[in-house]
Amino acid sequence: MSRPVPHIDVRSITEADIPDWSRALNTGFLRTPDVAETEVADRASYIVPSRTLGAFDAGRCVATFRSFAQELTAVGGATVPADAISNVTVTPTHRRRGLLNRMMAHDLAAAKERGDVVATLIAAEYPIYGRYGFGPATWAAEWTVDVPRAGLDPRWAGPEDGGRIDIVDSADVRKIGPELHDRVRLAQPGATDRDDRWWQVATGAVRLDRSPWTEPFFAVYRSAGGEVQGLVSYLADDKWGDGKQPLNTASVKWLIAATPEAERNLWRYLCSIDWITTVKSGWRAPDDLLPFFLPDPRAARITTLADWLWVRVLDVVRALEARTYEGQGELVLEVVDEAGLAGGRYRLRAAADGASCAPTTAAADLTLDVAELSALWLGDESAVRLAALGRVREERAGAAKVADALLRTSRRPWCPDMF
């Protein structure tokens, strides 16, 4: 049970608060609480103080919360402005005192006022965020590939489609990566934008004290016409077994591809590297093509499967009108939102040429919490399944099936990034 403590001050931080705020953040994430001057300088270079909250007890920061502007790709390729939430911690001595409630309420109200369509976050713990209206909208999987079992031709020496793969350095990635990523993210529901700092950190141009840097390998796939269509960043270890047999693992940090051909060729390349007997895929979409690029898909086993991007709808009309629909029809939704940000009754009309959504007084077909609507919005969750779980109520028989026919997508949404 929460015990609100009025004397704890929850407010936006100032630049002078960054060292104390960073110490509280490190404490909450069980990292060493020491804060180096370089860490303070780095945080000061990118955080927005007005969107960075702290809870202060007798002048000491005991909880942290930060948000920033983000673009999120909806089903169909349109982007919506999102309030991306990160760096959420409460110091162990101040648990259950309502501090997250206060920070979240402040931030979501500000996001609604700004006109953000949704809020997003990656949840460290599953049970926390549903009570604030968030629902798990995408999932992620990690595969481990047993290369010798995969059935691949060991004589493979490069793409057979006229394309080519080259090792490049970090400066090349900073030049070609952003444009490729923009092409990829606009075709991937659930994907988010990456700013220049993302590329600086991902290529080692900016190095963080809290994250020791190991230079990865970078490989680029170019089509037969010379167009950059894929990039991968990966690490390799140095492990040998008895009898002087190589047992090395290639661990993918990230892989983006604009076409299935680029994706296939990059995975094939990783599995062809001499001495590599295991490939770890890093976080991928749960319906990723990787296993079926292999002659024996059983050589790729899922080693992790978990919820990933959580979404909180702030504007029902704009959220539902922003996306496209694979079917056509009409649905009246009664959306319950205890925070008072997005509740109401809405009529959705979906067709191949677009959708409209507006408040209505017509009888509801489905009643659901905003968290369930948020889980359904990107097309991954099933209204029929939520109804079976008692989390969606049919007011009209068969309405959940209608919702699935409208909202679900042929491929699953995916967010490639952690934030």
Disulfide bonds with the S-S distance in Angstrom:
none
